[in-house]
Amino acid sequence: MKNINFYYIDTSVFGGYFDKEFFKTTCLFWSQAKEGRFRLLISDLVGKELEKASEPVRNLLMMFSTEDMMLIQITEEMDWLADEYVKTGIVYENYRDDALHVAAATLSPAKALVSWNFRHLVNIRREEGFNGVNLLKGYRQIRIVSPTEVIEYEE
């Protein structure tokens, strides 16, 4: 049996479906997830962020069953780790939710966090910063990638 990878996705992956620049890749990403090539993880933070999104973005969540997508709850430990990221200056306090996504991905079975947020997440300097804190605090490292790096391209 093939080992299925889990990927934690943040809210930007939902919004990418309606973004002209990211539409094609996001569609392929969603399609491959529906085919079962990988499983998706979201946290209740994603749910809260989607409540503020437009109706079409919110409706994307309904495309997936609990077999396609697993929900994880934000824990006190995730909150604490997000605070550590903010304290070290990896992200500013007003972007703490981005830090919380990283903490949730780190403490979940996700192989990577998938995002279109290049400013605060998908960025080698940020990834190094988050992982530096993770190592200092005794946590595993987490990859932070765009959907482009997850999808399987046909030969």
MARPA-521461 format. One record per residue: residue number from 1; residue in three letters; x, y, z of N, C-alpha, C in turn. Coordinates in nm, 3 decimals. Example, Ala and Ser with C-alpha at 12.3 -4.5 7.8 and 13.67 -1.06 7.14 Angstrom:
BEGIN
[1,'ALA',[1.319,-0.569,0.780],[1.230,-0.450,0.780],[1.320,-0.330,0.780]]
[2,'SER',[1.285,-0.225,0.708],[1.367,-0.106,0.714],[1.290,0.003,0.787]]
***
This chain:
BEGIN
[1,'MET',[0.084,-0.120,0.000],[0.000,0.000,0.000],[0.088,0.125,0.000]]
[2,'LYS',[0.052,0.221,-0.083],[0.128,0.344,-0.096],[0.111,0.431,0.028]]
[3,'ASN',[0.222,0.488,0.074],[0.219,0.580,0.187],[0.163,0.715,0.140]]
[4,'ILE',[0.055,0.761,0.201],[-0.008,0.887,0.161],[0.048,1.000,0.248]]
[5,'ASN',[0.095,1.104,0.183],[0.145,1.222,0.255],[0.030,1.312,0.295]]
[6,'PHE',[0.045,1.374,0.411],[-0.048,1.475,0.458],[0.016,1.612,0.438]]
[7,'TYR',[-0.065,1.707,0.393],[-0.019,1.845,0.377],[-0.116,1.937,0.449]]
[8,'TYR',[-0.062,2.021,0.537],[-0.142,2.122,0.604],[-0.156,2.239,0.507]]
[9,'ILE',[-0.278,2.282,0.482],[-0.300,2.396,0.392],[-0.356,2.514,0.471]]
[10,'ASP',[-0.308,2.633,0.437],[-0.363,2.752,0.499],[-0.471,2.810,0.409]]
[11,'THR',[-0.531,2.917,0.451],[-0.646,2.975,0.382],[-0.612,3.026,0.242]]
[12,'SER',[-0.487,3.064,0.219],[-0.449,3.117,0.088],[-0.467,3.014,-0.023]]
[13,'VAL',[-0.463,2.886,0.010],[-0.480,2.782,-0.092],[-0.625,2.777,-0.139]]
[14,'PHE',[-0.717,2.816,-0.053],[-0.857,2.828,-0.095],[-0.872,2.949,-0.186]]
[15,'GLY',[-0.816,3.062,-0.143],[-0.825,3.185,-0.222],[-0.755,3.174,-0.355]]
[16,'GLY',[-0.650,3.093,-0.363],[-0.576,3.075,-0.487],[-0.660,3.022,-0.601]]
[17,'TYR',[-0.768,2.953,-0.567],[-0.859,2.899,-0.668],[-0.925,3.011,-0.749]]
[18,'PHE',[-0.938,3.127,-0.687],[-1.005,3.240,-0.751],[-0.908,3.351,-0.790]]
[19,'ASP',[-0.780,3.322,-0.786],[-0.677,3.418,-0.822],[-0.626,3.385,-0.963]]
[20,'LYS',[-0.627,3.482,-1.050],[-0.587,3.462,-1.189],[-0.447,3.400,-1.200]]
[21,'GLU',[-0.355,3.449,-1.118],[-0.217,3.402,-1.123],[-0.201,3.257,-1.075]]
[22,'PHE',[-0.279,3.218,-0.975],[-0.262,3.088,-0.911],[-0.368,2.985,-0.950]]
[23,'PHE',[-0.466,3.024,-1.030],[-0.582,2.939,-1.059],[-0.543,2.801,-1.115]]
[24,'LYS',[-0.464,2.798,-1.219],[-0.433,2.671,-1.286],[-0.364,2.572,-1.191]]
[25,'THR',[-0.263,2.620,-1.120],[-0.191,2.533,-1.028],[-0.279,2.491,-0.911]]
[26,'THR',[-0.359,2.584,-0.860],[-0.449,2.552,-0.748],[-0.551,2.448,-0.790]]
[27,'CYS',[-0.606,2.459,-0.911],[-0.702,2.360,-0.960],[-0.638,2.221,-0.967]]
[28,'LEU',[-0.516,2.215,-1.017],[-0.445,2.087,-1.025],[-0.420,2.032,-0.885]]
[29,'PHE',[-0.381,2.117,-0.793],[-0.359,2.077,-0.654],[-0.486,2.016,-0.595]]
[30,'TRP',[-0.599,2.089,-0.608],[-0.727,2.040,-0.554],[-0.766,1.909,-0.621]]
[31,'SER',[-0.747,1.902,-0.751],[-0.783,1.782,-0.826],[-0.704,1.661,-0.778]]
[32,'GLN',[-0.575,1.678,-0.759],[-0.491,1.567,-0.714],[-0.524,1.527,-0.570]]
[33,'ALA',[-0.564,1.623,-0.489],[-0.608,1.589,-0.353],[-0.735,1.505,-0.359]]
[34,'LYS',[-0.830,1.544,-0.446],[-0.955,1.468,-0.461],[-0.927,1.328,-0.514]]
[35,'GLU',[-0.823,1.313,-0.597],[-0.787,1.181,-0.650],[-0.722,1.093,-0.544]]
[36,'GLY',[-0.687,1.151,-0.430],[-0.626,1.074,-0.323],[-0.475,1.062,-0.332]]
[37,'ARG',[-0.412,1.146,-0.412],[-0.265,1.141,-0.422],[-0.199,1.187,-0.294]]
[38,'PHE',[-0.270,1.270,-0.217],[-0.225,1.315,-0.086],[-0.349,1.356,-0.007]]
[39,'ARG',[-0.334,1.366,0.123],[-0.445,1.408,0.210],[-0.417,1.549,0.260]]
[40,'LEU',[-0.523,1.622,0.284],[-0.512,1.760,0.330],[-0.549,1.770,0.477]]
[41,'LEU',[-0.479,1.857,0.546],[-0.508,1.889,0.685],[-0.541,2.037,0.693]]
[42,'ILE',[-0.643,2.070,0.768],[-0.670,2.211,0.799],[-0.693,2.219,0.949]]
[43,'SER',[-0.673,2.335,1.002],[-0.701,2.356,1.145],[-0.831,2.435,1.156]]
[44,'ASP',[-0.883,2.441,1.278],[-1.002,2.522,1.300],[-0.972,2.671,1.275]]
[45,'LEU',[-0.845,2.711,1.278],[-0.808,2.847,1.241],[-0.844,2.875,1.094]]
[46,'VAL',[-0.819,2.778,1.007],[-0.857,2.793,0.866],[-1.008,2.813,0.856]]
[47,'GLY',[-1.082,2.734,0.933],[-1.229,2.749,0.934],[-1.272,2.888,0.974]]
[48,'LYS',[-1.208,2.942,1.078],[-1.241,3.078,1.123],[-1.206,3.181,1.017]]
[49,'GLU',[-1.092,3.164,0.952],[-1.053,3.258,0.846],[-1.147,3.248,0.726]]
[50,'LEU',[-1.193,3.127,0.695],[-1.284,3.110,0.582],[-1.420,3.175,0.608]]
[51,'GLU',[-1.460,3.185,0.734],[-1.586,3.252,0.767],[-1.586,3.396,0.718]]
[52,'LYS',[-1.468,3.459,0.710],[-1.455,3.598,0.666],[-1.439,3.609,0.514]]
[53,'ALA',[-1.421,3.496,0.447],[-1.395,3.496,0.302],[-1.526,3.507,0.225]]
[54,'SER',[-1.513,3.529,0.095],[-1.631,3.536,0.009],[-1.698,3.399,0.001]]
[55,'GLU',[-1.823,3.398,-0.037],[-1.899,3.272,-0.042],[-1.836,3.168,-0.135]]
[56,'PRO',[-1.790,3.205,-0.255],[-1.727,3.103,-0.340],[-1.605,3.037,-0.275]]
[57,'VAL',[-1.525,3.116,-0.202],[-1.408,3.061,-0.134],[-1.453,2.967,-0.023]]
[58,'ARG',[-1.552,3.008,0.055],[-1.605,2.922,0.162],[-1.660,2.791,0.106]]
[59,'ASN',[-1.726,2.798,-0.009],[-1.789,2.679,-0.066],[-1.689,2.573,-0.113]]
[60,'LEU',[-1.564,2.611,-0.135],[-1.463,2.513,-0.175],[-1.448,2.403,-0.070]]
[61,'LEU',[-1.463,2.440,0.054],[-1.449,2.344,0.163],[-1.551,2.230,0.150]]
[62,'MET',[-1.667,2.260,0.094],[-1.772,2.160,0.080],[-1.739,2.054,-0.026]]
[63,'MET',[-1.638,2.080,-0.109],[-1.597,1.982,-0.211],[-1.533,1.858,-0.147]]
[64,'PHE',[-1.492,1.870,-0.023],[-1.412,1.765,0.039],[-1.487,1.696,0.152]]
[65,'SER',[-1.465,1.566,0.158],[-1.521,1.487,0.268],[-1.416,1.477,0.378]]
[66,'THR',[-1.454,1.418,0.489],[-1.358,1.399,0.597],[-1.251,1.296,0.558]]
[67,'GLU',[-1.277,1.219,0.452],[-1.174,1.127,0.404],[-1.069,1.200,0.319]]
[68,'ASP',[-1.108,1.311,0.257],[-1.016,1.390,0.176],[-0.936,1.488,0.262]]
[69,'MET',[-1.000,1.538,0.365],[-0.943,1.648,0.444],[-0.966,1.621,0.592]]
[70,'MET',[-0.863,1.635,0.670],[-0.872,1.612,0.814],[-0.864,1.745,0.888]]
[71,'LEU',[-0.949,1.763,0.986],[-0.951,1.885,1.067],[-0.875,1.860,1.196]]
[72,'ILE',[-0.786,1.952,1.230],[-0.717,1.946,1.358],[-0.752,2.070,1.438]]
[73,'GLN',[-0.758,2.053,1.568],[-0.791,2.163,1.658],[-0.663,2.235,1.701]]
[74,'ILE',[-0.671,2.366,1.711],[-0.560,2.444,1.764],[-0.550,2.414,1.915]]
[75,'THR',[-0.431,2.382,1.960],[-0.409,2.346,2.100],[-0.332,2.457,2.172]]
[76,'GLU',[-0.324,2.446,2.303],[-0.245,2.541,2.381],[-0.098,2.535,2.341]]
[77,'GLU',[-0.049,2.416,2.311],[0.090,2.401,2.270],[0.117,2.473,2.138]]
[78,'MET',[0.022,2.465,2.045],[0.035,2.537,1.917],[0.035,2.687,1.941]]
[79,'ASP',[-0.054,2.733,2.030],[-0.058,2.876,2.065],[0.076,2.921,2.123]]
[80,'TRP',[0.130,2.842,2.213],[0.258,2.874,2.275],[0.369,2.881,2.171]]
[81,'LEU',[0.373,2.783,2.080],[0.478,2.782,1.978],[0.464,2.902,1.885]]
[82,'ALA',[0.343,2.938,1.849],[0.320,3.057,1.766],[0.373,3.182,1.838]]
[83,'ASP',[0.349,3.190,1.968],[0.401,3.303,2.046],[0.554,3.307,2.042]]
[84,'GLU',[0.618,3.190,2.046],[0.764,3.184,2.039],[0.813,3.238,1.904]]
[85,'TYR',[0.743,3.205,1.796],[0.780,3.258,1.664],[0.772,3.411,1.663]]
[86,'VAL',[0.665,3.463,1.723],[0.646,3.608,1.727],[0.754,3.673,1.815]]
[87,'LYS',[0.781,3.614,1.932],[0.882,3.670,2.023],[1.019,3.681,1.957]]
[88,'THR',[1.051,3.587,1.871],[1.183,3.589,1.806],[1.184,3.678,1.681]]
[89,'GLY',[1.070,3.736,1.646],[1.065,3.830,1.535],[1.054,3.768,1.397]]
[90,'ILE',[1.019,3.640,1.389],[1.002,3.578,1.257],[0.884,3.640,1.184]]
[91,'VAL',[0.777,3.664,1.259],[0.663,3.741,1.208],[0.620,3.839,1.316]]
[92,'TYR',[0.560,3.948,1.274],[0.509,4.047,1.368],[0.379,3.997,1.431]]
[93,'GLU',[0.346,4.052,1.546],[0.226,4.014,1.620],[0.100,4.021,1.534]]
[94,'ASN',[0.090,4.123,1.448],[-0.032,4.136,1.366],[-0.043,4.027,1.260]]
[95,'TYR',[0.060,3.945,1.244],[0.055,3.830,1.153],[0.069,3.700,1.232]]
[96,'ARG',[0.027,3.704,1.356],[0.038,3.586,1.443],[-0.036,3.465,1.388]]
[97,'ASP',[-0.147,3.487,1.318],[-0.219,3.373,1.260],[-0.131,3.294,1.164]]
[98,'ASP',[-0.043,3.362,1.092],[0.051,3.291,1.004],[0.143,3.203,1.088]]
[99,'ALA',[0.191,3.256,1.200],[0.274,3.178,1.291],[0.196,3.060,1.348]]
[100,'LEU',[0.068,3.081,1.374],[-0.015,2.973,1.427],[-0.035,2.862,1.323]]
[101,'HIS',[-0.044,2.898,1.196],[-0.050,2.795,1.091],[0.077,2.710,1.092]]
[102,'VAL',[0.191,2.775,1.107],[0.318,2.701,1.110],[0.323,2.609,1.232]]
[103,'ALA',[0.281,2.660,1.346],[0.280,2.578,1.466],[0.186,2.458,1.451]]
[104,'ALA',[0.069,2.482,1.393],[-0.027,2.372,1.372],[0.032,2.267,1.278]]
[105,'ALA',[0.096,2.312,1.171],[0.158,2.217,1.077],[0.271,2.140,1.143]]
[106,'THR',[0.351,2.210,1.224],[0.464,2.147,1.292],[0.417,2.037,1.387]]
[107,'LEU',[0.308,2.062,1.457],[0.259,1.968,1.558],[0.156,1.870,1.503]]
[108,'SER',[0.139,1.867,1.373],[0.047,1.774,1.308],[0.128,1.669,1.232]]
[109,'PRO',[0.061,1.572,1.171],[0.135,1.474,1.090],[0.170,1.524,0.950]]
[110,'ALA',[0.158,1.653,0.925],[0.183,1.708,0.791],[0.329,1.695,0.750]]
[111,'LYS',[0.349,1.661,0.624],[0.484,1.659,0.567],[0.531,1.802,0.543]]
[112,'ALA',[0.437,1.892,0.513],[0.470,2.032,0.484],[0.347,2.119,0.504]]
[113,'LEU',[0.370,2.248,0.521],[0.265,2.348,0.517],[0.261,2.401,0.375]]
[114,'VAL',[0.142,2.405,0.315],[0.126,2.451,0.178],[0.051,2.584,0.180]]
[115,'SER',[0.106,2.682,0.109],[0.051,2.818,0.113],[0.089,2.894,-0.014]]
[116,'TRP',[0.009,2.995,-0.044],[0.045,3.092,-0.148],[0.097,3.220,-0.083]]
[117,'ASN',[0.115,3.222,0.047],[0.159,3.342,0.120],[0.312,3.350,0.115]]
[118,'PHE',[0.362,3.413,0.011],[0.507,3.424,-0.008],[0.569,3.527,0.086]]
[119,'ARG',[0.493,3.621,0.130],[0.547,3.727,0.216],[0.581,3.677,0.356]]
[120,'HIS',[0.491,3.596,0.415],[0.510,3.556,0.554],[0.539,3.409,0.575]]
[121,'LEU',[0.521,3.326,0.473],[0.537,3.183,0.494],[0.630,3.117,0.393]]
[122,'VAL',[0.593,3.117,0.267],[0.671,3.047,0.164],[0.789,3.135,0.126]]
[123,'ASN',[0.892,3.124,0.207],[1.005,3.215,0.197],[1.119,3.148,0.273]]
[124,'ILE',[1.231,3.129,0.210],[1.340,3.053,0.272],[1.385,3.113,0.405]]
[125,'ARG',[1.390,3.245,0.415],[1.433,3.307,0.541],[1.332,3.281,0.653]]
[126,'ARG',[1.204,3.287,0.619],[1.101,3.259,0.721],[1.108,3.112,0.761]]
[127,'GLU',[1.117,3.023,0.662],[1.123,2.879,0.693],[1.242,2.849,0.784]]
[128,'GLU',[1.356,2.908,0.755],[1.473,2.889,0.842],[1.447,2.942,0.983]]
[129,'GLY',[1.380,3.055,0.993],[1.349,3.112,1.125],[1.255,3.023,1.204]]
[130,'PHE',[1.145,2.980,1.140],[1.051,2.891,1.209],[1.121,2.763,1.253]]
[131,'ASN',[1.201,2.706,1.165],[1.268,2.580,1.197],[1.379,2.598,1.301]]
[132,'GLY',[1.440,2.714,1.305],[1.537,2.743,1.410],[1.472,2.739,1.548]]
[133,'VAL',[1.356,2.802,1.557],[1.281,2.799,1.683],[1.238,2.655,1.713]]
[134,'ASN',[1.189,2.585,1.611],[1.146,2.447,1.633],[1.260,2.362,1.692]]
[135,'LEU',[1.378,2.375,1.635],[1.491,2.296,1.684],[1.530,2.336,1.827]]
[136,'LEU',[1.533,2.466,1.853],[1.567,2.513,1.988],[1.466,2.467,2.093]]
[137,'LYS',[1.342,2.453,2.053],[1.236,2.414,2.147],[1.207,2.265,2.145]]
[138,'GLY',[1.283,2.189,2.067],[1.267,2.044,2.066],[1.161,1.989,1.973]]
[139,'TYR',[1.125,2.067,1.871],[1.025,2.022,1.773],[1.093,1.987,1.642]]
[140,'ARG',[1.020,1.917,1.559],[1.071,1.879,1.428],[1.071,2.000,1.334]]
[141,'GLN',[1.144,1.988,1.226],[1.142,2.092,1.124],[1.022,2.068,1.033]]
[142,'ILE',[0.974,2.175,0.972],[0.860,2.166,0.880],[0.895,2.238,0.751]]
[143,'ARG',[0.863,2.177,0.641],[0.879,2.243,0.511],[0.763,2.338,0.490]]
[144,'ILE',[0.786,2.449,0.422],[0.682,2.545,0.389],[0.693,2.568,0.239]]
[145,'VAL',[0.591,2.525,0.164],[0.599,2.523,0.018],[0.471,2.578,-0.044]]
[146,'SER',[0.478,2.607,-0.173],[0.358,2.645,-0.248],[0.297,2.518,-0.308]]
[147,'PRO',[0.172,2.524,-0.353],[0.111,2.407,-0.418],[0.193,2.357,-0.537]]
[148,'THR',[0.267,2.446,-0.601],[0.351,2.408,-0.715],[0.449,2.297,-0.679]]
[149,'GLU',[0.496,2.297,-0.556],[0.595,2.200,-0.512],[0.535,2.067,-0.466]]
[150,'VAL',[0.403,2.061,-0.459],[0.335,1.940,-0.412],[0.275,1.861,-0.527]]
[151,'ILE',[0.222,1.931,-0.625],[0.153,1.859,-0.733],[0.249,1.771,-0.812]]
[152,'GLU',[0.192,1.665,-0.866],[0.268,1.571,-0.947],[0.245,1.609,-1.093]]
[153,'TYR',[0.353,1.629,-1.163],[0.345,1.667,-1.304],[0.355,1.541,-1.389]]
[154,'GLU',[0.271,1.533,-1.489],[0.273,1.418,-1.581],[0.393,1.432,-1.674]]
[155,'GLU',[0.458,1.321,-1.701],[0.576,1.320,-1.789],[0.536,1.342,-1.932]]
***
